[in-house]
Amino acid sequence: MSTPTRRRLMRDFKRLQTDPPAGVSGAPCPDNIMTWNAVIFGPPDTPFEDGTFKLVMEFDETYPNKPPKVKFVSKMFHPNVYANGDLCLDILQNRWSPTFDVAAILTSIQSLLHDPNPNSPANVEAAQLFRENIKEYQKRVRAIVEESWLS
């Protein structure tokens, strides 16, 4: 069944294949174009560097008028990521625009790893460490990066 949402998701997928942004990748599940698996590689010069972080993206028929649900599957310690992997990211909530595609979502999440917003915390402990003890924050993130190598 071809719907505007499914056609748009195919366009998003083709764009990711032909013009992939650095450090991110994503693809629909073979049996369901509405569910995508994605990977974000930790940005250089951050404590996430060398990490590989898996996400799942759930789309419904309101996409692209409404954002998908995006969740980290990999363990994450970040001021803007809840313990269950859900993200606190403005473009996935109140700043969504139908012009955003999957590539834009993934690069925004990668950017969030580089530049957290501790003033809007989903993880209070991570935000507090980021603000008050950056070395301990970086140590906790590096431990998760090392775990990502094993998974």
C-alpha positions as CSV (number, residue, x, y, z in Angstrom):
1,M,0.0,0.0,0.0
2,S,1.5,3.3,-1.1
3,T,0.6,6.3,1.0
4,P,2.1,9.8,1.0
5,T,4.0,8.8,4.2
6,R,5.4,5.7,2.7
7,R,6.5,7.5,-0.5
8,R,8.2,10.2,1.6
9,L,10.0,7.5,3.7
10,M,11.3,5.9,0.5
11,R,12.6,9.4,-0.7
12,D,14.2,9.8,2.7
13,F,15.9,6.4,2.4
14,K,17.1,7.1,-1.1
15,R,18.6,10.4,0.0
16,L,20.4,8.7,2.9
17,Q,21.8,6.1,0.4
18,T,22.9,8.6,-2.3
19,D,24.0,11.5,-0.1
20,P,24.7,10.1,3.4
21,P,25.6,12.7,6.1
22,A,28.8,11.9,7.9
23,G,28.6,9.8,11.0
24,V,25.0,8.6,10.7
25,S,23.1,5.9,8.9
26,G,19.6,4.5,8.9
27,A,17.4,2.1,7.0
28,P,13.8,0.8,7.2
29,C,13.3,-2.7,8.6
30,P,13.1,-5.1,5.7
31,D,9.4,-6.0,6.5
32,N,8.2,-2.6,7.7
33,I,9.1,0.8,6.2
34,M,7.4,2.5,9.2
35,T,10.2,1.2,11.6
36,W,13.8,2.2,11.0
37,N,17.0,1.1,12.6
38,A,19.6,3.9,12.7
39,V,23.2,4.3,13.9
40,I,25.0,7.4,15.1
41,F,28.7,7.4,15.4
42,G,30.1,9.4,18.3
43,P,31.2,12.8,17.0
44,P,35.0,13.5,17.1
45,D,36.4,15.6,19.9
46,T,33.6,14.6,22.3
47,P,33.5,11.9,25.0
48,F,31.3,10.0,22.6
49,E,34.0,9.7,20.0
50,D,34.5,6.1,18.7
51,G,31.2,5.0,20.0
52,T,28.5,3.4,17.9
53,F,24.9,4.1,19.1
54,K,21.9,2.3,17.9
55,L,18.4,3.9,17.6
56,V,15.0,2.9,16.5
57,M,12.7,5.3,14.7
58,E,8.9,4.7,14.6
59,F,6.9,6.5,12.0
60,D,3.1,6.7,11.6
61,E,0.9,8.0,8.9
62,T,1.2,11.6,10.2
63,Y,4.8,11.8,9.1
64,P,6.1,14.2,7.8
65,N,3.6,16.5,9.4
66,K,4.5,15.1,12.8
67,P,7.8,13.8,13.9
68,P,8.6,10.1,14.4
69,K,9.3,8.6,17.8
70,V,13.0,8.2,18.2
71,K,14.7,6.2,20.9
72,F,18.2,5.1,21.7
73,V,18.5,1.3,21.9
74,S,22.1,1.5,23.0
75,K,22.8,2.5,26.6
76,M,23.3,6.3,26.8
77,F,24.4,8.8,29.5
78,H,23.5,12.2,28.3
79,P,21.7,15.2,29.7
80,N,19.0,15.1,27.0
81,V,18.4,11.3,26.9
82,Y,16.0,9.7,29.4
83,A,17.0,6.4,31.1
84,N,14.6,4.5,28.7
85,G,16.4,6.0,25.6
86,D,13.8,8.6,24.7
87,L,15.2,11.9,23.6
88,C,14.5,15.5,24.7
89,L,15.2,17.3,21.5
90,D,13.3,20.4,20.3
91,I,12.9,19.3,16.7
92,L,11.2,16.1,17.9
93,Q,8.8,18.1,20.0
94,N,7.8,21.7,19.7
95,R,10.1,22.7,16.8
96,W,9.2,20.0,14.3
97,S,8.9,21.0,10.6
98,P,7.7,18.8,7.7
99,T,10.9,19.9,5.9
100,F,13.0,17.8,8.2
101,D,13.8,14.3,6.9
102,V,15.5,11.3,8.4
103,A,18.9,12.6,7.6
104,A,18.1,15.9,9.4
105,I,16.8,14.1,12.4
106,L,19.9,11.9,12.7
107,T,22.3,14.7,12.2
108,S,20.4,16.8,14.9
109,I,20.8,13.9,17.3
110,Q,24.5,13.6,16.5
111,S,24.8,17.3,17.1
112,L,23.1,17.0,20.4
113,L,25.8,14.5,21.5
114,H,28.4,17.1,20.6
115,D,26.5,20.0,22.2
116,P,24.2,18.9,25.1
117,N,21.6,21.2,26.6
118,P,21.9,20.8,30.3
119,N,19.2,23.4,30.9
120,S,16.5,21.1,29.6
121,P,17.5,17.8,31.2
122,A,16.0,14.5,30.6
123,N,18.7,12.9,32.8
124,V,19.2,15.2,35.8
125,E,22.3,13.4,37.0
126,A,24.1,13.7,33.6
127,A,23.1,17.4,33.3
128,Q,24.4,18.1,36.8
129,L,27.7,16.3,36.1
130,F,28.0,18.1,32.8
131,R,27.6,21.5,34.5
132,E,29.5,20.8,37.8
133,N,32.1,18.1,37.1
134,I,32.8,17.7,33.4
135,K,35.7,15.2,34.0
136,E,33.3,12.8,35.8
137,Y,30.7,13.3,33.1
138,Q,33.3,12.5,30.4
139,K,34.4,9.4,32.4
140,R,30.8,8.1,32.6
141,V,30.3,8.7,28.9
142,R,33.6,7.0,28.0
143,A,32.5,3.9,30.0
144,I,29.4,3.7,27.8
145,V,31.4,4.2,24.6
146,E,33.6,1.3,25.6
147,E,30.5,-0.8,26.3
148,S,29.3,0.1,22.7
149,W,32.4,-1.5,21.3
150,L,31.3,-4.8,22.8
151,S,27.7,-4.8,21.5
